[in-house]
């Protein structure tokens, strides 16, 4: 998969939510309740020790916003986070300055999550993403996983059961 990290993160933030990704939190974060991450409510910040008073606000996807992703603003840290902030750092990155944004709450790295999403997108949606990012070189679709995609679309599988199969 040749997509750049920034492209991968855009796709991840578009298709996932805090609530969805937090289902896959590592055991260190088991006390976080994914169901409480409801858009446009105040929430406990998952990125720092926050247990008493909810220190963050989760903003839902806004259609007028080009990126259309959830955002979490932590008042205590004065920081803005995205769903991808929950992931573990990517491997083999040349530019180490990007690593700080990955907080390792989910034990999956961006390439893994991106691949699981991308390999199961309909061609029309892939075309849309390629058109918005014409300079990107993206790998060929992996045909042997076509059956998995069908099961995913029919709701027989979730994304991360597919992930496990691909890895
Ligand atoms: Zn925080």
Boltz pocket constraint, residues with backbone or C-beta under 6 A from the ligand:
constraints:
  - pocket:
      binder: B
      contacts: [[A, 45], [A, 46], [A, 47], [A, 48], [A, 50], [A, 55], [A, 56], [A, 74], [A, 75], [A, 76], [A, 77]]
      max_distance: 6.0
